[in-house]
Amino acid sequence: MPDAPPDLPGYAHVYSGKVRDLYAPIDPATGGRRPDRLLLVASDRISAFDFVLDSPIPDKGEVLTRLSLWWFAQLEDLVPNHVVSTDVPDAVRGRAVLVERLEMLPVECVARAYLTGGGLGEYTATGAVSGIRLPEGLVDGDRLPEPIFTPSTKAPVGEHDEPIPYAAVEAQLGASLAARVRDLTVAILQRGNAIAAGRGILLADTKVEFGLRGDEVVLADEVLTPDSSRFWPADEWEPGHPQPSFDKQFVREWLTSPASGWAKGSGEPPPALPEDVVAQTRAKYVEAYERLTGEAF
């Protein structure tokens, strides 16, 4: 796997996902792992179609971290977040944050403002997304009448998240907590779209993670990044086909093109990305950061 987790003095590596590595701080007094804190490190790895590719995207981890921190500040009146400090080891500075360790909820919380991707596939097959019936005749890229909550399972690395109806979330979390995370997920999407609209960007959909601090729902992991959301240039929005985007859709499209020589669904890992695809993907991530925040990367 590219960009292997670094050894960090004072921290114990505890887990690696597709993109992020988690470390537990070592308590100098006891020599044991602190149970209340985690170091969350965003790597430059990129995944597509449930594979981690052999081609890292330079600066991607820093883009994700800095953009998440910016969004946490824009959302702090809606929901508390898990960030404790950005004072981290030099080896991962800029792409890591010290966070509160939470009881994570076992549901992927997804909200959609536009119809595309997996939601479009569900709609084409059934006329609904996560059990929510939608108007007839919608096409790829159409704006939905109102944002919808379309949760999914939280699958292990290498497996695919599957859409679930809201009733399944209620069964897992209870009615009150399910309603809280549904409403927060939609509110985050709406706030994100209100801000992005002023930057000439549409936020098609997003996935967020929540944990519990006692009974309080806390926003965790990343938020409104090109890895967790679909961002489209507003001036190029044209329903009826896939939209140009600021996310890893660029990588997905190359992998499924004849140029890659790879057959999706074959079980074989995808090939390495060409240098120009890596460079253009990095440029997409950086452009998303700069347009949304108004800051130079």
CORBELJO-V107542 format. One record per residue. N is the residue number from 1. RES is the residue in three letters. PHI is phi in degrees with one decimal (999 if undefined). NEAR is the number of other C-alpha atoms within 12 Angstrom. D_LAST is the distance of its C-alpha to the last C-alpha in whole Angstrom. Layout:
# CORBELJO-V107542
n=N res=RES phi=PHI near=NEAR d_last=D_LAST
n=N res=RES phi=PHI near=NEAR d_last=D_LAST
This chain:
# CORBELJO-V107542
n=1 res=MET phi=999 near=21 d_last=27
n=2 res=PRO phi=-69.5 near=20 d_last=23
n=3 res=ASP phi=54.1 near=28 d_last=21
n=4 res=ALA phi=-61.0 near=22 d_last=24
n=5 res=PRO phi=-57.4 near=28 d_last=24
n=6 res=PRO phi=-75.1 near=23 d_last=24
n=7 res=ASP phi=-79.4 near=19 d_last=27
n=8 res=LEU phi=-121.5 near=24 d_last=26
n=9 res=PRO phi=-55.5 near=18 d_last=28
n=10 res=GLY phi=88.5 near=21 d_last=29
n=11 res=TYR phi=-136.2 near=29 d_last=28
n=12 res=ALA phi=-109.0 near=27 d_last=30
n=13 res=HIS phi=-69.1 near=25 d_last=29
n=14 res=VAL phi=-118.9 near=24 d_last=30
n=15 res=TYR phi=-168.1 near=19 d_last=29
n=16 res=SER phi=-130.1 near=25 d_last=26
n=17 res=GLY phi=-98.3 near=29 d_last=25
n=18 res=LYS phi=-62.6 near=34 d_last=24
n=19 res=VAL phi=-122.4 near=38 d_last=20
n=20 res=ARG phi=-105.4 near=38 d_last=21
n=21 res=ASP phi=-117.4 near=33 d_last=23
n=22 res=LEU phi=-113.0 near=33 d_last=25
n=23 res=TYR phi=-129.4 near=38 d_last=26
n=24 res=ALA phi=-102.9 near=30 d_last=29
n=25 res=PRO phi=-63.9 near=32 d_last=29
n=26 res=ILE phi=-90.8 near=23 d_last=32
n=27 res=ASP phi=-74.8 near=17 d_last=34
n=28 res=PRO phi=-63.7 near=12 d_last=36
n=29 res=ALA phi=-74.0 near=10 d_last=39
n=30 res=THR phi=-112.1 near=9 d_last=40
n=31 res=GLY phi=77.6 near=13 d_last=38
n=32 res=GLY phi=-99.1 near=15 d_last=37
n=33 res=ARG phi=-78.4 near=22 d_last=34
n=34 res=ARG phi=-69.8 near=24 d_last=33
n=35 res=PRO phi=-82.8 near=19 d_last=34
n=36 res=ASP phi=-107.9 near=21 d_last=32
n=37 res=ARG phi=-135.4 near=26 d_last=28
n=38 res=LEU phi=-138.8 near=36 d_last=26
n=39 res=LEU phi=-98.5 near=42 d_last=23
n=40 res=LEU phi=-103.0 near=47 d_last=21
n=41 res=VAL phi=-112.9 near=48 d_last=19
n=42 res=ALA phi=-91.3 near=43 d_last=16
n=43 res=SER phi=-86.3 near=39 d_last=17
n=44 res=ASP phi=-94.0 near=37 d_last=16
n=45 res=ARG phi=-65.7 near=35 d_last=19
n=46 res=ILE phi=-134.3 near=43 d_last=19
n=47 res=SER phi=-116.9 near=36 d_last=23
n=48 res=ALA phi=-156.1 near=34 d_last=25
n=49 res=PHE phi=53.3 near=30 d_last=28
n=50 res=ASP phi=69.4 near=24 d_last=29
n=51 res=PHE phi=-115.5 near=28 d_last=28
n=52 res=VAL phi=-87.9 near=32 d_last=25
n=53 res=LEU phi=-76.5 near=30 d_last=24
n=54 res=ASP phi=-79.6 near=23 d_last=25
n=55 res=SER phi=-114.5 near=30 d_last=21
n=56 res=PRO phi=-68.9 near=32 d_last=18
n=57 res=ILE phi=-106.5 near=38 d_last=15
n=58 res=PRO phi=-54.0 near=28 d_last=13
n=59 res=ASP phi=73.1 near=30 d_last=10
n=60 res=LYS phi=-60.7 near=42 d_last=11
n=61 res=GLY phi=-60.8 near=38 d_last=12
n=62 res=GLU phi=-70.9 near=33 d_last=9
n=63 res=VAL phi=-59.5 near=41 d_last=8
n=64 res=LEU phi=-61.3 near=44 d_last=12
n=65 res=THR phi=-67.6 near=39 d_last=12
n=66 res=ARG phi=-66.2 near=37 d_last=9
n=67 res=LEU phi=-69.4 near=38 d_last=10
n=68 res=SER phi=-61.1 near=40 d_last=14
n=69 res=LEU phi=-60.9 near=35 d_last=14
n=70 res=TRP phi=-64.5 near=27 d_last=13
n=71 res=TRP phi=-68.5 near=35 d_last=15
n=72 res=PHE phi=-54.0 near=31 d_last=18
n=73 res=ALA phi=-66.8 near=23 d_last=18
n=74 res=GLN phi=-72.6 near=25 d_last=18
n=75 res=LEU phi=-108.8 near=27 d_last=21
n=76 res=GLU phi=-64.4 near=21 d_last=23
n=77 res=ASP phi=-80.3 near=16 d_last=26
n=78 res=LEU phi=-88.8 near=25 d_last=27
n=79 res=VAL phi=-157.4 near=30 d_last=26
n=80 res=PRO phi=-69.4 near=25 d_last=26
n=81 res=ASN phi=-123.1 near=37 d_last=23
n=82 res=HIS phi=-93.1 near=38 d_last=24
n=83 res=VAL phi=-71.6 near=32 d_last=21
n=84 res=VAL phi=-104.3 near=22 d_last=23
n=85 res=SER phi=-162.1 near=20 d_last=21
n=86 res=THR phi=-105.0 near=23 d_last=17
n=87 res=ASP phi=-82.6 near=18 d_last=19
n=88 res=VAL phi=-129.1 near=25 d_last=20
n=89 res=PRO phi=-57.0 near=24 d_last=21
n=90 res=ASP phi=-57.1 near=16 d_last=19
n=91 res=ALA phi=-63.3 near=16 d_last=19
n=92 res=VAL phi=-126.0 near=32 d_last=17
n=93 res=ARG phi=-61.4 near=24 d_last=15
n=94 res=GLY phi=93.6 near=29 d_last=11
n=95 res=ARG phi=-127.5 near=34 d_last=13
n=96 res=ALA phi=-143.5 near=40 d_last=16
n=97 res=VAL phi=-138.9 near=40 d_last=18
n=98 res=LEU phi=-87.2 near=35 d_last=22
n=99 res=VAL phi=-128.3 near=33 d_last=23
n=100 res=GLU phi=-75.6 near=31 d_last=27
n=101 res=ARG phi=-84.1 near=31 d_last=29
n=102 res=LEU phi=-116.8 near=26 d_last=30
n=103 res=GLU phi=-85.0 near=22 d_last=33
n=104 res=MET phi=-74.5 near=26 d_last=31
n=105 res=LEU phi=-79.6 near=31 d_last=33
n=106 res=PRO phi=-86.0 near=26 d_last=34
n=107 res=VAL phi=-137.0 near=36 d_last=33
n=108 res=GLU phi=-83.6 near=37 d_last=29
n=109 res=CYS phi=-96.4 near=47 d_last=29
n=110 res=VAL phi=-120.1 near=46 d_last=28
n=111 res=ALA phi=-127.5 near=45 d_last=28
n=112 res=ARG phi=-127.8 near=45 d_last=28
n=113 res=ALA phi=-106.4 near=38 d_last=28
n=114 res=TYR phi=-133.6 near=43 d_last=28
n=115 res=LEU phi=-97.0 near=41 d_last=31
n=116 res=THR phi=-166.6 near=36 d_last=29
n=117 res=GLY phi=57.7 near=26 d_last=29
n=118 res=GLY phi=-61.7 near=27 d_last=31
n=119 res=GLY phi=-62.8 near=41 d_last=32
n=120 res=LEU phi=-63.7 near=33 d_last=33
n=121 res=GLY phi=-61.1 near=19 d_last=35
n=122 res=GLU phi=-62.0 near=24 d_last=37
n=123 res=TYR phi=-62.4 near=30 d_last=38
n=124 res=THR phi=-61.0 near=22 d_last=39
n=125 res=ALA phi=-80.4 near=15 d_last=42
n=126 res=THR phi=-127.9 near=17 d_last=43
n=127 res=GLY phi=80.0 near=21 d_last=42
n=128 res=ALA phi=-142.4 near=27 d_last=40
n=129 res=VAL phi=-128.2 near=36 d_last=37
n=130 res=SER phi=49.4 near=33 d_last=37
n=131 res=GLY phi=83.1 near=23 d_last=41
n=132 res=ILE phi=-92.1 near=25 d_last=39
n=133 res=ARG phi=-71.6 near=21 d_last=41
n=134 res=LEU phi=-114.3 near=27 d_last=40
n=135 res=PRO phi=-59.3 near=19 d_last=41
n=136 res=GLU phi=-73.1 near=15 d_last=43
n=137 res=GLY phi=83.9 near=16 d_last=41
n=138 res=LEU phi=-72.1 near=25 d_last=37
n=139 res=VAL phi=-126.0 near=26 d_last=35
n=140 res=ASP phi=-55.2 near=26 d_last=32
n=141 res=GLY phi=95.4 near=32 d_last=29
n=142 res=ASP phi=-65.5 near=32 d_last=32
n=143 res=ARG phi=-74.1 near=26 d_last=31
n=144 res=LEU phi=-78.1 near=31 d_last=33
n=145 res=PRO phi=-54.5 near=15 d_last=35
n=146 res=GLU phi=-155.7 near=20 d_last=33
n=147 res=PRO phi=-60.0 near=32 d_last=31
n=148 res=ILE phi=-125.5 near=37 d_last=33
n=149 res=PHE phi=-95.4 near=43 d_last=32
n=150 res=THR phi=-129.2 near=44 d_last=33
n=151 res=PRO phi=-67.9 near=42 d_last=33
n=152 res=SER phi=-143.8 near=31 d_last=33
n=153 res=THR phi=-67.8 near=26 d_last=34
n=154 res=LYS phi=-107.2 near=25 d_last=32
n=155 res=ALA phi=-82.1 near=17 d_last=33
n=156 res=PRO phi=-63.1 near=16 d_last=33
n=157 res=VAL phi=-55.8 near=19 d_last=30
n=158 res=GLY phi=94.0 near=17 d_last=32
n=159 res=GLU phi=-114.2 near=16 d_last=33
n=160 res=HIS phi=-103.7 near=17 d_last=32
n=161 res=ASP phi=-63.6 near=23 d_last=32
n=162 res=GLU phi=-116.8 near=23 d_last=35
n=163 res=PRO phi=-62.7 near=31 d_last=35
n=164 res=ILE phi=-134.1 near=28 d_last=38
n=165 res=PRO phi=-75.0 near=28 d_last=39
n=166 res=TYR phi=-58.2 near=33 d_last=39
n=167 res=ALA phi=-59.5 near=22 d_last=42
n=168 res=ALA phi=-69.4 near=23 d_last=41
n=169 res=VAL phi=-66.9 near=32 d_last=38
n=170 res=GLU phi=-60.3 near=21 d_last=41
n=171 res=ALA phi=-65.2 near=17 d_last=43
n=172 res=GLN phi=-79.3 near=20 d_last=41
n=173 res=LEU phi=-106.1 near=25 d_last=39
n=174 res=GLY phi=92.1 near=16 d_last=42
n=175 res=ALA phi=-62.3 near=16 d_last=42
n=176 res=SER phi=-66.7 near=17 d_last=41
n=177 res=LEU phi=-67.7 near=25 d_last=38
n=178 res=ALA phi=-60.0 near=29 d_last=37
n=179 res=ALA phi=-65.1 near=23 d_last=37
n=180 res=ARG phi=-63.4 near=28 d_last=35
n=181 res=VAL phi=-71.6 near=40 d_last=32
n=182 res=ARG phi=-60.6 near=36 d_last=33
n=183 res=ASP phi=-66.2 near=25 d_last=32
n=184 res=LEU phi=-67.0 near=35 d_last=29
n=185 res=THR phi=-61.1 near=40 d_last=28
n=186 res=VAL phi=-66.3 near=32 d_last=29
n=187 res=ALA phi=-64.5 near=30 d_last=27
n=188 res=ILE phi=-64.4 near=43 d_last=24
n=189 res=LEU phi=-61.2 near=42 d_last=24
n=190 res=GLN phi=-66.4 near=30 d_last=25
n=191 res=ARG phi=-63.7 near=31 d_last=23
n=192 res=GLY phi=-59.3 near=40 d_last=20
n=193 res=ASN phi=-67.9 near=34 d_last=22
n=194 res=ALA phi=-63.1 near=21 d_last=22
n=195 res=ILE phi=-74.8 near=24 d_last=19
n=196 res=ALA phi=-64.1 near=32 d_last=17
n=197 res=ALA phi=-58.7 near=22 d_last=20
n=198 res=GLY phi=-71.5 near=18 d_last=19
n=199 res=ARG phi=-107.4 near=24 d_last=16
n=200 res=GLY phi=74.6 near=22 d_last=18
n=201 res=ILE phi=-127.6 near=32 d_last=18
n=202 res=LEU phi=-102.6 near=41 d_last=21
n=203 res=LEU phi=-101.9 near=46 d_last=21
n=204 res=ALA phi=-73.4 near=49 d_last=24
n=205 res=ASP phi=-160.7 near=47 d_last=24
n=206 res=THR phi=-154.2 near=44 d_last=23
n=207 res=LYS phi=-121.1 near=40 d_last=24
n=208 res=VAL phi=-128.4 near=43 d_last=24
n=209 res=GLU phi=-119.9 near=37 d_last=26
n=210 res=PHE phi=-125.0 near=39 d_last=28
n=211 res=GLY phi=-132.0 near=32 d_last=30
n=212 res=LEU phi=-113.4 near=26 d_last=33
n=213 res=ARG phi=-111.4 near=20 d_last=33
n=214 res=GLY phi=68.3 near=11 d_last=37
n=215 res=ASP phi=-98.6 near=16 d_last=37
n=216 res=GLU phi=-88.2 near=21 d_last=34
n=217 res=VAL phi=-82.4 near=31 d_last=31
n=218 res=VAL phi=-126.2 near=36 d_last=28
n=219 res=LEU phi=-76.9 near=42 d_last=25
n=220 res=ALA phi=-132.4 near=37 d_last=23
n=221 res=ASP phi=64.2 near=43 d_last=21
n=222 res=GLU phi=-117.8 near=40 d_last=18
n=223 res=VAL phi=-150.4 near=42 d_last=18
n=224 res=LEU phi=52.6 near=50 d_last=17
n=225 res=THR phi=-106.6 near=43 d_last=14
n=226 res=PRO phi=-64.0 near=40 d_last=15
n=227 res=ASP phi=-85.0 near=43 d_last=17
n=228 res=SER phi=-107.8 near=34 d_last=19
n=229 res=SER phi=-145.6 near=39 d_last=19
n=230 res=ARG phi=-106.0 near=43 d_last=20
n=231 res=PHE phi=-111.2 near=45 d_last=18
n=232 res=TRP phi=-121.8 near=39 d_last=20
n=233 res=PRO phi=-67.0 near=27 d_last=19
n=234 res=ALA phi=-62.5 near=23 d_last=22
n=235 res=ASP phi=-76.1 near=14 d_last=23
n=236 res=GLU phi=-112.3 near=17 d_last=24
n=237 res=TRP phi=-66.0 near=24 d_last=26
n=238 res=GLU phi=-152.2 near=19 d_last=29
n=239 res=PRO phi=-57.3 near=22 d_last=31
n=240 res=GLY phi=120.2 near=17 d_last=33
n=241 res=HIS phi=-161.3 near=17 d_last=31
n=242 res=PRO phi=-58.9 near=25 d_last=28
n=243 res=GLN phi=-92.7 near=32 d_last=25
n=244 res=PRO phi=-59.3 near=26 d_last=22
n=245 res=SER phi=-145.0 near=36 d_last=19
n=246 res=PHE phi=-103.9 near=36 d_last=15
n=247 res=ASP phi=-123.4 near=40 d_last=16
n=248 res=LYS phi=-79.6 near=36 d_last=18
n=249 res=GLN phi=-57.6 near=32 d_last=21
n=250 res=PHE phi=-58.9 near=34 d_last=20
n=251 res=VAL phi=-69.1 near=40 d_last=21
n=252 res=ARG phi=-57.9 near=29 d_last=24
n=253 res=GLU phi=-66.0 near=24 d_last=26
n=254 res=TRP phi=-66.9 near=27 d_last=26
n=255 res=LEU phi=-62.7 near=29 d_last=27
n=256 res=THR phi=-93.5 near=21 d_last=30
n=257 res=SER phi=-89.3 near=15 d_last=31
n=258 res=PRO phi=-57.9 near=11 d_last=33
n=259 res=ALA phi=-62.3 near=16 d_last=31
n=260 res=SER phi=-77.9 near=20 d_last=30
n=261 res=GLY phi=69.7 near=17 d_last=34
n=262 res=TRP phi=-109.5 near=22 d_last=33
n=263 res=ALA phi=-104.1 near=19 d_last=35
n=264 res=LYS phi=-59.9 near=22 d_last=34
n=265 res=GLY phi=90.9 near=13 d_last=36
n=266 res=SER phi=-76.3 near=11 d_last=38
n=267 res=GLY phi=89.4 near=12 d_last=37
n=268 res=GLU phi=-80.8 near=14 d_last=36
n=269 res=PRO phi=-66.6 near=24 d_last=32
n=270 res=PRO phi=-66.5 near=30 d_last=30
n=271 res=PRO phi=-75.3 near=23 d_last=29
n=272 res=ALA phi=-64.1 near=28 d_last=26
n=273 res=LEU phi=-80.8 near=31 d_last=23
n=274 res=PRO phi=-63.5 near=21 d_last=24
n=275 res=GLU phi=-58.4 near=15 d_last=21
n=276 res=ASP phi=-69.5 near=16 d_last=20
n=277 res=VAL phi=-70.1 near=26 d_last=20
n=278 res=VAL phi=-59.9 near=28 d_last=17
n=279 res=ALA phi=-64.4 near=21 d_last=15
n=280 res=GLN phi=-69.0 near=24 d_last=16
n=281 res=THR phi=-67.3 near=35 d_last=15
n=282 res=ARG phi=-58.2 near=34 d_last=12
n=283 res=ALA phi=-62.9 near=27 d_last=11
n=284 res=LYS phi=-63.6 near=34 d_last=12
n=285 res=TYR phi=-63.6 near=42 d_last=10
n=286 res=VAL phi=-65.6 near=32 d_last=7
n=287 res=GLU phi=-62.1 near=30 d_last=9
n=288 res=ALA phi=-59.2 near=40 d_last=10
n=289 res=TYR phi=-60.8 near=38 d_last=7
n=290 res=GLU phi=-68.7 near=24 d_last=6
n=291 res=ARG phi=-68.6 near=27 d_last=10
n=292 res=LEU phi=-72.1 near=38 d_last=11
n=293 res=THR phi=-88.1 near=28 d_last=10
n=294 res=GLY phi=75.5 near=18 d_last=9
n=295 res=GLU phi=-111.2 near=15 d_last=6
n=296 res=ALA phi=-73.5 near=14 d_last=4
n=297 res=PHE phi=-83.3 near=23 d_last=0
